[in-house]
């Protein structure tokens, strides 16, 4: 992006081109990236053996899938993953162009090139994420340190050996690249911390963190639900009630943090590129204007062209100032939208946790599982693209409003036409006020004359029942002709409001820009709904706490059954079988009615008087004991109680 703005005739640019090329290093980084991925894959073992493991036994389940990051509900290393996305940000912007490709491509192959370029960028930056998420902390930290050092060295060398640019002067590359350098330095520090912690755990100076399904903030959230709320809570401050209220029991997942960071860095880069490009364009227009002015002066053109030149100069000056002012406004607006997405994400998830779906259209109350999971895959990329495109569109809308404000209010005052401007503005305001007043007048007349009185004095509104019907029909007839004329103006106003609102909110993926009933046509909003539903089902604190309790109970039962023997010394299987038989006999003696329910005695107990074997005699005796027990229980009208011998009484 920066090299395309530089002229090859300048010596400093030639020196930059003779140095290290970041684009070439990006392609060469595929080799170490593949090697690091292969090493991490070799260290991990697959949970399920394949046919290849039987043919090649020395693999022993090696070369498992390496997961870069958990995009569902994990919150570990959130800011590390966020800065990893920050290191990727500048390269992601290159995917919108073809400047990083070392050869020319035909027009029909651009879609394929974009796909291959995205896969290449993903593979090059894969080691940053894989080294953070691998369970082999020491190996991942060492590989991450080496890979980060390589990227920091190349990036810093390319930035500081030739920082000059054509637009921003002597420090153009530094201004563009400092977020990326800062992200790489943070990753380096994080890998060093992981290595030190792994060494301390290996030396038994520190304990490893236990792996659990539930996080501490989710536990606190569930406790807050079970805890009684105080009757008098502290009032919220102005910032908490109007801007943002901090919730310590809610944490954003890795996907949201990474998306916000790369969106902010992308907005920063886009704003600088916008300023540089607009400055170049306005300078070029001024040079054309000077050329036209010299041509008019030398050729003695008509007076009309002489009048047009000052107007053109004024327009260029006004447009330059309006574009610069709206650049700042559009940037702040896009940053506010990006941060507001975090607020909406938390608000929508909390509503779903409470079972509230009223804020969603009816078509989105139950999106399919496939749609929700696919939305998680699409969300981050779409949010970044919507943010960048939204900045450009909102900037253009702001620019049009700024030009309208300048030519309607500012320039007439500067030219001494204040009275004329106020007259025209007064006519416009008076016309709009009359239209609004007549609309309000219709409502007031209906409220006073054409609605029946309140049924009860405590009612807020009158009932929806007509009064003075004949007068209402006359009122409706005469206002019919006026409403036709007024409806034409309101139709244009409605269309303008829809266009302005839609373009203003184009980067808000959490809010649809379509009319009611057509929300499904808004693919961005559909992606947002599917994503929050997937996060709701996978990270609901109540469901996660319930799952954690089930897992903990299962582990406790497994531990208890392992230590339920009479002694800690291992015993032969015959003794354990004899013990089980003794417990069974004792239980059947205390509860003879259970004998009839045993599976292998059901067939023989159906005809107890026809058999003469010892087994039949035992069954007959048990049947008699059970019958006597049932008669005694029926007499006392009490339910049978099962008495099982405990392990201590054996």
N, C-alpha and C positions, 0 to 999 in steps of 0.2 A: 504493500500500500504506500509506503514511504518512498521506495525506489522509483515507483512510477511517476512521482511528482518531481523527481530530480532530473536535471538535464545532464546528458553524458559529456557535455563540453566542459564542465567545471572540473577542476583538478581534484577537489575534495571528493567528488562523487566517484571519480576514477580510482582514487585511493580506496574508497569503500568497496567498490566492485572487485578490487584486487585482493581484498581480505577474505574472511570467512563468510560464507553465505549460509544464512539460517535456513533457507529453503533447501539447499543441498544437504545440510546436516539433518534436516527433517527426514529426508529419504534414507540417508545412511544410518539413522537411528533405528531403522527396522531390524538390523542385525543384532545389536545388543538387546533390543526389546524382546525379540523372539528367544534369544538365549536365556534371558531372565525368566520369561514365562515358562520355558521348558524346565529350568531348574526348580521353580516353585511347583510345577506340575509333578515332577519326579519325586519331590519330598512328600507329597500327599498320596494317600492310598484310597482307592475306590471302595465304597461300601459294598458294592456287588461285584463279584468276580465275573469276568468275561471268558469267552472261549479262547481268546488270545493268551490268557494267563496259564491255561493248561498246556498250550503249545510252547510258550516261553515261560517256564517256571521262575526264572531269575527275576522277572518283573515283580512278582508277588504283589500284584494290585497297584503298582505305581502308575504315574502319569494320569492323575485324576484331573477333573475340571477345576480350574482356578477361577474363583469368584472375585471380581474386582471390588464390588461393594454391594451391601444389602440395600436394595431400593424400596423395600416394603415398610419395615417399621423399626429398623435399627437406628440407634442414636449414638453409638460408640464412634469415636473419632470424627464427630460431625464437622468440626472446624478444620480438621486435617483434610477430609475429603473436600470441603469447601475451597480450601486453598489449592488443592490438586486441580479442581475445576478452574480456579483462577489462573493456574499455569497453562491450562489448555485454551483460555479465552482468546488470546490473540490469534492462535492457529485456527480456532473455530470460525473466526471472521474471514479467514482466507478461503473457506469452503464456499463463500458466496461469489468468489471470483476464480479465475484460472491462472493467477499469477505464479503460483507455486509449482506449476507443471513445467518441466524443462523442455517441452516440445509442443508444437502446435497440433491441435486436434480439429477434426471436422465438426460441423455443426450438429450432425445427426447423432454424434457419440457423446454429447454433453451430459445426458442423463447417466450414462454408464460411467463417465469420468467422475461425476459427483459422487456416485455410489462407491467407486474404488477409492476416491480421495477420503471419504468419510471413514471407510474401513482402515485406510492407512493411518489416518490421524488417531483413530481409536486404538490401533495396535501400538503405535509409537508411545502414547501416553498410558498404555495399559500397566506398565510396571509401577508407576506411581500409586495407583489404586491397589494393585495386587500385593505390593509390599506392605501396604497398610492393613490389609484384611487377612493376610495369610496367618494360620495358627502357628507357624514356625517363626517366632518373633525375631530371633537372632539372625537367621539367614535372610529374612525379609528386610531387616534393618540394614544389614551390611550391603545387600544389593541395592536398596533404596538410596543409601548414602553415596555409593559409587555412581549411580545413574543421575542423582541430583547434582553431584559435583560436576559431572560432564555437561549437563545442561546449563548450570550456573556459569561455568567457565566460558562456554561458547556464547551465551547470551550477553554476558557482561563484556566480553571482548568485542563482539560485534557492535554493542551499543556505545562503548566509550572510546573505541579507536576511531570511529567516524560518527559522531553524534549530530553533525550538521545536516540541516534540511533546507529546502527552498522556501518553505512557508513559515515555519516557526523559528527559523534561525539556527543558532549554534547548538541548541539542546533539543532538537526535535525528537530524536530517537529516545533520549532519556525521558522526555515527557510521555511518549507513547508506551515505553517498555517498562516503566518502574513498577506498575502493578504485577506484571509477570515476574520480574526479578524478586520482588518482595514475597510472592507466593512460593517461588522456588527456594528462597532462603528459609521460609517457615517450614517447608517440607523437610529440608535438610536438618533443621533443629529438631523436628518431630522424630525423624528416623534415629538421630543420635540419642534422644530420650528413650525411645523404644529399645535400643541396643543396651543402654545402661541398665534399664529395668530388667531386661532378660538376663543380663549377667548377674544382677543382684538376686534374682529368683533362682538361678542355677547355683549360686553360692549359698542359698538358703538364708540370705539376709532379708528377704522380703517374700511374702506369700502371694501366690498368684490369685487374681480375682476370680471368684466362683462364677461359673456360667449358669445363669438362670433365665427363665423365660421373661420374668417381670423385672422392670426397672424401678428404682427408688421413687421416682416422681409419680409413677403409676400407683404404687402403694399409697403414697400420700393422697393422691386423688380419690382413691376408694375410701380411705379413712375419712376424708372430708365429706364424702357422701353419707357415711354412717354416723358422723358426728353431728350433734344438734347445733344448728346455727344460732348465734347469739341474737337476742331480741333487738338490741340496738347496735348495729354495725357502724363503723366509722364512715362518714361521708367521703365520697370520692373527690379527689382534687380535679381542677379544670383539665389538666392534661390527661388524667385517667378517664374522665367522663367524655371528653371530646376527641382525644387523639388515640391513646393506647393505654390499656390497663394490663399491667404485668401479672402473669399467672405463673407462680413457681412450680405448679404441678402439671405444666404442659411444656413439652419440648418438641421442636420441629425435627422431622427425620432428616437423614443425610441428603435425600433427593431435593428437598425444599431448600435447604441451606446452600447446596451447590448451585441450584438454579438461580437463586437470588444473587449470589456472588458473581456468577458469570454474566448475569443480566446487567448488574451494575458496572462491571468492568467493560462489557460491551457497549453500554450507554456512554461511558467515558470516552472510549475510543471512537465511537460514532460521532459524538459531539465535536471532538477535535478534528476528525476528518471532514465533518460538515463545515466547520469554521474555515478550515484550510481550503476546501473546494469552493466555498462561496466567496472567499476573499479573492481567489484566482479568477473566478467568473466575473466578479464586479470589476476587477482591474482590467480584464479583457474587454468588457463592455465600455469602460471609460476610454480605453485606447481606441476602440472603434468610434466612439463619440468624438474624440479629438480629431481622428482622421476625417470624419464627416464634416466637422466644423472647418477644418482647413480646406476641404474640397469646396464647401459653400463660399468661403471667403475668397478663394482663388478664382472661382468661376463666376462670381457675382450673380448668385442664384436669386430667386424671387424672395420677396419679403416674408412669405409664408414659412419658408424653410428657416429664415432667420429668427422667426418667432418660435418655431418648433425646437430649436437647439436649446434655449434656456429651459423650456418645459422638460426636455429630455434630461438635462442636467439635474433639474430638481427631482425628477422621478428617480433617477439613479441614486441620488443622495438619500432621499426618503426610503427607498427600497433597501439600501445598504444598512441604514440605521434600524429599520423595522426588522430586517432579517437577523441582525445581531441581537436585538432585544428579545425577539421571539426564540432565538436559539437558547438563551438562558431560561426563558419561561418553559419551553418545551422539555428541556433537560430536567428541570425541577419537577415538572408535571409527571414525566416518565419515572423518575426516582420515587415520587410519592405513590404512583400506581404500583410500582414493584414492591414497596414496603406494605402497601395496603393489601396486596395479595396475601401476605402473611397473616394479617388481621382477619381477612375473610376465611382463610383456611382454618384457623383456629375456631372461629365462630361457627362455621358450617359443621366442623367435626363435632364440636360440643353439642350442637343441636341434634346431630344424628345419634350421639351417645345417649341423649335423653329420649330418643324415639320420635323426635319432631321432624316431619318431612313436609310441613306446610309451606316452607319457603321455596320448595322445588316445584316445577310444573308436574302435572299428573303423569305425563309420559315418562318422567325420569324417576318416579318413586321406586322403581325396582329394575335398574339396568341389569342386563345379563352378566353372568360371571366372565364370559369371554370379553365382553365390552369393557368391563372394569379393569381386568388385568392388562388388556391392550392399552387402556388409557394411561396406566402407569408408565408404560414404555414410551408413549407419545408425549406425555405432559412436559417434561423438561425441555425437550427440543422445541416444541411448539411455543412454550412460554417465552423462551429466549427470542425466537423469531418474531412472535407477536409484539414483544417489547421493542425490538429494534425497528420493525416496520411501523409500529404505532408511534414511535418517536418522529419518524419522517412525516407521517400523515398529520399528526397533531401539530408539528412544526409548520407545515404548510397552511393548516387552518388558522393557526395563530397569526401567521404572516398576512393572510387575507384580512383578518379582523384588524390587525395593526394598520394596514394600508387604508382601510375604510375609516378608521378612527382618525388617522392623520389627515386625510383629504376632506373629511366632514367637519372636524373640529379644530385641529391644530393649524393647518395651512391657512384657512380663512382668517384666523386671528392674527397670524404672522403677516398676512397681506393686507390687513386693515379692513377686512370685510366682515367684521364681527356682527354688525346689525343684520346684514343679509343672512349670515349663517344662523343667527338666533331666530330670524323670521322663518326661514325654511325649517329649522328644527322645531320651532313652536307649532308650525302647521302639521308636521308629522306627529308630534306628541299629542296635539289636539285631536287629530283624526283617530289615532289609536285609543285615546282616552274615551272618545265618544263611542267607539265600537265596544269597548269593555263596559262602559256605563250602561249601554242599551242591553247588553247581555245580563248585567246585574239587575237592571230594571225589570226585565221579564221575570226573573226569579222572585224579586220583591213583590211585584204585583200578584203573582200566583200565591205567594205566602200570605198576603193580606186579604185578598178578595176571593180567591178561587179554591181555598181549602177550608174544610169544616173545622169547627172549634175543637180544642183538645178534649179528649174523653175524660181525663183526670187532670187536675191542676198540677200534679207532680210530673206529668209527661214532659219530655224535652221538646218533642216536635208534634206538630199536628198530624192527624191520621191521613193516610193516602186516600182521601175521599173528596170528590169534587163538590163544590158549592157554587151557586150562581151559574148554572150550566149554560144558559142562553148568553150571558155576558162573556163567558169563557169561549164559546164558539165564535162570537164576533171578534174577540181579542186574538184568537188563533188565526182567523181569516185575514185580518189586516196586517198582522206581523208576518204572515206567510211570504208576502212579496219582498219585504225588507230582509228577511232571513235568507232568501235566495241570493241577493246581492252580497250580504255579509258572509255567506257561506263560501263564495268564490275567494274572498280574501283569506278566510280561515283555512281553506284548502291549501293555498300556497304557503301560509304560515306553518301549517302542520307538516308539509313536506320539508320545508327548510329546517324545522326543529328536528325532524327525524334524521335528516342528513347530518346536521351538526352534531347531534347526540351520538349517532352511529360512528362517525369519524372520530369523535372525541374519546369514545370508549372502545375503540377498536383493539387496543392493547390489553383491555380488561378481559382476560379469559374467564374470570369467575362470574361474569355477568353477560347475559345474552344481549345481542343487538338486534335480534329479530322480534317480530310482533308476536303476541300471544297466540299460541297454537302452531307456530312455525319454529319453535325452539329447536326441534330436531335438525333443522337445516343448518344451524350454527355448530359446525364441527368442533370449534374451540370450546364452546360451552359444554358440549357433550363429553369432550375429553375431561374437562374439569369435574363434572358430576361423576363420571366413572371412576376417576382417581380418588375422590374423597370417599366414595362407597368402598373401594378396595382398602383404603387406609382404615376406614371405620371397622371393617370386618376383621382386619389383621392386627389392629393396635388398640382396640377398645379396652380400656383399663379393667373394666369389670370382667370381661371375658378372659383377658390374660391372667388376672388374679385367680379366677376360677380354675383355669388350666394349670396354673402353678400349684394351687392347692391339691389338685388331683395327682400331679406328678410327685409332689412331696409326700402325699399319703401312700402312694404306691411304693416309693423308695423306703418309707418307714416300715411298711408291711414286709417288704422283702428283707430288710435288715432284721426285723423281729423274728421272721420265720427262720432265718439263718442261725439265730441264737436261742431257739426255743427248745433245744435238747437239754437233757438233765445234766450233762457234763460237757466240758469243752473238748474232751478227747473224742476223736472219731471212732465210730462203732461200726461193726459189720452190718450189711444189709439185713441179715436174718434177725438180729435183735430189733432193728427198727420195724420190721414186718411183724414180729411178735408183739411189739408195743402197740402197733395200730390195731391188731386183732383183739388185744386185751381192752383197749379203749372202746372198740366196737361192741364187744360182749357186755361190758359194763353199761354202756349206753342203752343197749337193747333190753337188759334186765330192768333198768330203771324206767324204760319207756317201751313196754311190750307192744303197744299199738303201732310202733314203727316197723315191726317185723312184717306186717302185711303190705307195707309200702316198698319193701325191698324189691329190686327189679328181678332177681333170679328166683324169687319165691312167689311171684304173682301167678304164674301158670299153675303151679302145684297147689296153691291155696284155694283155687276155684273148686276143686273136688277133693277135700281132705279125707273123706271116709272111704275112698276107693283104693287107696294106696296103702301098702303094708311095709314099705321100706323104712329104714331108720330116719332117713331124711323126711319122709312123710310124717312119721311120728313126731319129729321135732316141730314140723310145721303145724301139726294138729295141736300140739301142746301150746305153741305160741299163739295159735288162733284162739284157743280157749282162754288163755291169759288175756289176750287183747279184748275178747268179748266181755270178760268179767270187768276189765278196767273200764271199758266203754259204758257198761251198765252203771258202775259206781259213779262215773263222771256225769252220766245223764241224770242220775238221781240227785246229785249235788248241783246240777246245772252250772257246771264250770267247764271252761275250755281246758283241753289237755296241755300240760306244760312239758316241754322237752328238757330233760336233764342230761347234760353232757359232762363226762368226767374231765376235769381240768388236768393239765399236764403235771401239776404238783402232786395230785392224789394218786397217780398211777403207781 
